[in-house]
Amino acid sequence: MHRVEHVMGFPVSLRVDDEGDFEPAGDRVFAWLREVDARFSPFKPDSEVSRLGRGELAESDVSDDLRLVLDLCEHYRTATGGAFDVRLPGRGLDPCAVVKGWSVQRAAELLASAGARRFVLNAGGDVAAAGGPWRVGVRHPEHADKLCTVLSLTDGAVATSARYERGDHIIDGRTGRPATGLLSLTVVAESLTEADSVATAAFAMGVEGVDWAASLPGVEVFAVDAERKVLRTSGFPTAEAESRS
């Protein structure tokens, strides 16, 4: 099965290579992502996030899902010394950096619970996969038609934060200014919840975020700094390295 739909502001592609009918599971995946968009988008005025941000909803009254997301946001704010912050002055509450990975990871878990064993779910370049190896290309931070690396992903997730899609949109909460120390940062982790959150949080920290992310258990990192120097952990699963082993 192969399906592509535009959800949450970006294309989401789903491929399942198992035998059997996984269309119903695919329906549940995309219905869940549309539900998340409606409930958690800061760009929809009637969403739970927007109502909380405007003070129309008390934090004690939020849904269990939003409470989990807010707890994750606070965890990464504390872990980065405030560099990662979803409550920036002038921007309001915007937990998208956590919501995306968390929601797509849960979608992957829906597939697994339906019996899918070999699948890849790609949400705007962030990937949750199982039953690989799958080859995942990481876009070059300055040339849209080129890749800066290709990795091999068997069971796990990969996420990239970069300046190429939306410019200097990631803010260092410690300074209130755009984070400009890196051009891109890619994180491989067991879950997309972690990979996506860590990628954004580390990018907000600048170059020091590479070492911070690399220090986390089970996390591998590939980054390109503002001087165009490649920084990579030894365990980053490049497809080229696998082919030589």
PyMOL commands that set and color helices and strands:
alter all, ss='L'
color gray80, all
select helices_A, chain A and resi 23-40+48-53+59-61+64-79+96-113+192-205+208-214+239-244
alter helices_A, ss='H'
color red, helices_A
select strands_A, chain A and resi 2-7+10-16+87-88+92-93+119-123+126-130+134-139+147-153+156-162+171-172+177-178+182-189+220-225+230-232
alter strands_A, ss='S'
color yellow, strands_A
deselect
rebuild
show_as cartoon
